[in-house]
Amino acid sequence: MAPTPESAAFLAKKPTVPASFDGVDYDDTPRLKQAQDAILREQWVKSMMARLVREEMGKCYYREGVNHLEKCGALRERYFELLKESKVRGYLGRECEELWPTIEAKSMAREENARVEGGRASALPQRIQHTFLRSLTNSASSAVPATPTGPTISTPLPPKPKAKANIPVSAAPAGTILKGLNYLKGRDDPTALAEEEYPEWLWKCLEVDKKGKAGDELEGDEFSKSKKTRRLVAKRQRKLEARLIASGDTEALIPKVPLQQQTIDLPSNEQGSVEGALDAVSKRDELTKAMRSERRAKIKETNFLKGMN
């Protein structure tokens, strides 16, 4: 496919400065800026070319379907070639690479002029000198291998022995044929292994945590729609009453007036102390939580009664 010919208007606006620092006088600021702009422009052009080829490759993949590996090979190879130079890196790296011959030639000319004219020579711009010195410093630091600061140990330390877990004794000793467990055609029944050969998680498969959250024994959803849940709540309440009777604490069986229904005054910190203020805040928080719990219980009771209709 032949490239699109460039029009006269495009050629008139096309920059003529090459994208390189070859032959650029670094003391000539306008010429240096033109070279920098040309390098950046060239990098952006390559990045956009890679983007356009990628879009065309995506369209080709969508159009060809399962034949995309064969039909879109040319676009794929072209995209891989452009991908190497698709990143915009700026002009600083290329300036450092192409700067050393110019600096060396100018330094030799400056020494010659200083020897002939008595030392009248213009110095290079400080920015270029700093850039070149920084590049030399980075390359030298990367070439020198890092030396360890800590003590050198000739013999490596032996690994710490792992603590042996308490492995339970299996009901099937090693070598026992487990009859009836084979489900593959033409295979024999599996043979039991030693306890150490089984993974650790195998011995914990049947461990079920049946403990509820804190305070679960005192709180119950007696208005739940599930009959099983209501039965468990009633059973838990009977166990609690039997435990209190057996312990002799009969006062705990006396019905208590809920906090939100008591006619008592909350502490108001009349002394003006810090402890009194903290106590007043805690009492108000307890009352707020009790009122919220009562409100939730009423909502559940209402929903339960509505569900019975």
N, C-alpha and C positions, 0 to 999 in steps of 0.2 A: 504494500500500500504506500503510494507516494505521499510525501508530506505536503501540507497545504502551502502554496507559494505565498511569500510575504508581500504585502501590498506596499505601495509607495508611501502612504501615510504612516504605515508602521515603520518602514525603514527610515523615514525622516525623524521619528522620535526614538528610534532604537539607539541606546548608548553605544558609543564607540570606544569607551575605555575598557581595556581587557581586565578580566577578573583575576588579577595577579599583582604582586608587588615587584615584579621584575622591572628594573629600570626606573623605579620610582625614587625621586629625591625626597627623603624624609624631612628635609627642611622646608620643602614646598607644601604648606598645609593644604591648599585647595586641591593639588594633585593627589595628595595622600588620602583626603576624604573621598575623592572620586574613586580611587582604587578600593577603598573600604566599602563604599556603596555598591560597587560592581560585584565584589565578592559576596556580599549579603544578597544581592539581587539574584545572582547565579544559584545560590543555595536555595532560595525560595522557589525559583523556577523548577529545580530538580525535585523539591518536595511536592509541589503541585502536580508535576508530571507523574510522580509515583501515586498520588491520590487519584488522578484521573484513570490511570491504568488499573488501579485497584477497583474502582467503580465499574469499569468495563468488564473486568474479570468476574465481578459479582453478578453482573447481568448475564454474562455468558454461562456461568454455573447454573443460574436459575433457568435459562432458556434451554440448555442442553440436557439437564437432568442427570441421568445415570451415565451419560457419555461425556461428562465435563472433563474427565481426566484426559481424554483423547482430543476433544474438540477445542479445549481452551488451553492447550499446552503452550502455545506461543505467548499468550498474554501472561501466563504464570511465570514463564522464564524471564520475560521482560520486567515483570514486577519484582522478581527476586534481584535482578540487576540494579534496578532503580532503588531498591530498598536499602542498599549499602550506603548510598549517598543522600538519602531522603531527610536526614536530620539536619536542622539548621544549627551549625556549630559556631557561627560568628567568624570574625576575621583575626582574632587575637592569636590563635594557634598558627595560622599560616603566616602571620607577620613575624612570629618568633622563628619559624623555620626558615623563612627567606631573608631574615634580617642579618644573620651572621656574616655572609659574604660582604654585604654593604658596610657593616660596621668595621670589618677587618680592612677593607679597602680605604675607608675614610680615615681610620686611625693611622694607616701608613702614610696617606697623603698629608694628614695633619702633622705627623712627625717630620715629614720632609719640609713642609711649609714653616714649621717652627724652627727647624735647623737653618733654613735659608733666610727667612724674614725675621728671625729673632723671637720666635715664640708666639707670633700673632696667628692664632687658629681659633676657629669657632668650635665649640663643643657640641656634641650631639644633643638632641632634646633629652631632658631628664626622663621623660616617660618611656622612651625607647630603651635607654640604659637600664632602667629599673625592670622593664619587661624581660630583657635578655638575661639579666642577672638572676631574676626570679626563676626563669626557666632552667638555668644552669644549676641553681640550688636545688630545685625539685628533682632534677635528673640525678644529681649526685647523692641526694639523700635516699632516693629509691634504689640506687645501685649498691649502697653500703648495707650489708646484712645486719639485722638487729641482733645485739648480743644480750643474752639473758642476764638479768640482774640478780636473780635468786641463786641459792647454792645449787651446785651440780651434784646429782645423785648418780653414782655409777651403777648401783644395783637397784632395780625398781622394787618398790615395796610390795609385799604379797597382798593379794586382795583379802578383805576381811571375810571370815566365814559367815555365811548366812545362818540365822537362827532357824533351827528345824521346827516346823509347825507340828502341833499335836495331830497326827493323822489317825483317824478312827480305824478300827478293825473292820474290814469288809465282811459281810455275811457270806460271800462266796470266796473261798481261798483261791490263790493263784493257781491256774491250770484247770479250774472247774469249767466244765462245758455247760453253757447256759442254753438249755434246750427250749425251743419254742420262740426264740428271739430273732431267728433268721427270717427275713422277708424277701430275699433275693433268690431268684431261680437258679438252681444248680450250685448253690453255695452251702457250706457247712455252718453249723451253729457256732456263734462266737465263743471264745474262751476268755475266762476272767483273768485279769492282770493283777500284778501286785499292787498294794496300796500306794506305793511311792510313784507308780507310773501314771496314775490318774491325776488330772488337773485339780488344783485346790478348790476351784469354784464348784466342782461336782459334789463335794461333801456339804455344801451350803445351800443346795437347791431346795431342800425341804424345810429350811429355817424360815418361818413366816413370822414377821413382827406383828403380833396381835395387840400390842399395847397402843392405846389411843393417845390423844394429846393430853396435856396437863389439864386437870379439872374435868376430864370427860366423865368420871364417875358421878360427879355432882350435877352435871348439866345433862339434860336429856331432851330430846325432841318428842314430847308426848303427843303432839298434835300433827305428827308426820302422816302423810297419806299412805305410807307403807305399813302394813299390819305387822310385819316382822320387826320394824324399827320400834313401834309402840310396845311390842312384846318384850324386846330387849331392854327398853327403858324401865318398864314395870319390874322386870326381873332384877335389874341393877338396883332399883330402889328398895326392893325387899331384902336383898343381900346387905345393903347399907344399914337398914333398920336392924336386921339380925346381928350384925357386927357391933352396933352400938349397944344393944341390949346385953350381949355377951360381955362387953367390956364394963358394964355397969354405969355407963354415962347416959342416964335416962333424961338428963336435961337437954341433950341434943335432939331428943324426939319431940320436945315441946315446939309447937308451931311458932316460928319467928315472924315478926312483922317485917315486911320488906322495907328496905331503907327509904325508898321513894314514897312510902305510905306512913312513915313515922312523923309525929308532930314534935320535932325537936329543932332547936335553933342551931344553925351552923356556926362554927367559930368565926369571929370577926377580927381577931388579932387586936384586942383592946390594949394590950401592953405595948404594941408597936415594935416587937422584936422580930428578928429574922426567923427564928424557929416558929413563932406564932403565925407568920405569914405563910411559911411552907406548909404548916399543918392545915391552915384554912384552904390553901389551894388543893391539897390532897383530898380533903373532905368533899370539896366541890366536884373534883374529878370522879370520886366514887359515886356521888349522887348522879352525875351525868351518865356514867356507864350503867347504873342500875335502871335509870329511866329509859335508856336506849334498849336494854335487854327486855324490859317489860313491853316496850312498843313492838319489838320484833316478835315476841311471843303472841301478842294480840293479833298481829298481822297473820301469823301462821295459823292461829286458831280460826280466824275468819276465813282464810283460804280453805282450811279443812272442812268447815261447815258448808261452805259453798260447793265443795266437791262432792258432798253427800247428796245434794239435791239432783 
